[in-house]
Amino acid sequence: MPRKYLLTATMPDGYVKTIGPTATPFTHYWRIVAELENGRTEVFWGHTKSLAEASRKRAATKDAARQRGWKSYRFEVVEVERSEP
């Protein structure tokens, strides 16, 4: 049976996201914080198996911003830390 780990991502603003336990070899966590025209905020997030995979999300974010009419957005990627459950 594959060994399972907890994955922890700490964002620049101090937000901490814990993923798992999981045996999937995720290496990065990404987050989009979008500000809408009405002042509300939407948050989208996910985890990937490489920095390159996470970086491809950044390119798609520009299209999403245009399609959804976001006033502004932040796209952030951090490396996750692996620990025992």
Secondary structure, 3 states (H helix, E strand, C coil): CCCCEEEEEECCCCCEEEEEEECCCCCEEEEEEEECCCCCEEEEEEEECCHHHHHHHHHHHHHHHHHHCCCEEEEEEEECEEECC
